[in-house]
Amino acid sequence: MNKIRLLFFATLRERAGVKSLDLEIPEEMTVRGLKEKLAAEYPSLGESLKSVLITINREYAFDEAVIPPGAEMALFPPVSGG
C-alpha cells in the first residue's frame, strides 16, 4: 500500500469536512482512481471532483498520472475571475 496525504482547499475543505486526510491507497493508483475512491467515500465531494485542480508534490497532475509513494496531494476547486 501507498500512504499519501491529501490537502483540501476552499469549498472542497468545507465539503470534505476536514483540512487534510492521510490515506492508504493501492500502489500504481492514478489520479482518476483516487477521484473515484474519494467520490465513493465522500459523496459530498462527488460533483466537485469532476473539475478540481490536483497537484502531486506541488506540481499539477492529470487523471492519468500515477501517484508516487508518500505523495502530498492538494485539491483545489476551479477558479473563475474577470
N, C-alpha and C positions, 0 to 999 in steps of 0.2 A: 504494500500500500504506500501511497504517497501522501504525506501530510503537508497541507498548504494553509495559508492564511488569506481570508477574504476581507477586504475593507469596503464598506458601503458608504456612499456619499449622497448628500441632499435627500431627495424624495425616496431614493432606494433605502436609505437608512431608516426612514420612518416606516416604510412598508415591511422591511425585514424585522424591525423591532430591536435591532442590535447595531452597534457601530462596527464590530468585527466578528469574525467567526473562524475558528480553526476546524478544518475538515480533513478527513482521510478519504482519499479518492483512489480509484484503481490507477496503476501505472499506465502510462500511454493514453490517459484520458485527454480528449480535446476540449477546447473552449466550448464547442457546441454541446458536447456531452455534459459538461458542467452546468451549462444553462438548463438543459433538460432535467438534471438532478435537482437544481435549485427550484425550478418551476414545480416539480413534483412535491418537494419537501416544504416549500414556502409559497403556497398558492397566491398570496398577495403580491408576489413579485412576477408572477407568470407573464402578464401582458407587457410589463416594463422590460423584461429580458429580451424582447424582440428587437429593441433599438438601443440597448445600453452600449456604452463605450467601455472596453475592458483593457486593462493593462496587466502585463505579467512582468514583474520585477521592473516596474516603471517604464515599460515600453508597450506601445499599443499592440494589441493582438487581435487576430481574426479567428473566426469559428474553426478553421482547420488546424490552428496551432496546437501542438501537444504541450501540455502543462508539465514543466520540469519539476523534479523533486524539490520540496521545500520552498516552492514559489510563494511570493507575496503578490496577490492579485487585488486590483481595485476595480470597482464597478461604479460607473458614473452615468447618470441619466443624460439623454441628449440635451444639448444646449441650443437655444434659439436666441436670436438677437437681431438688432436692426442696424 
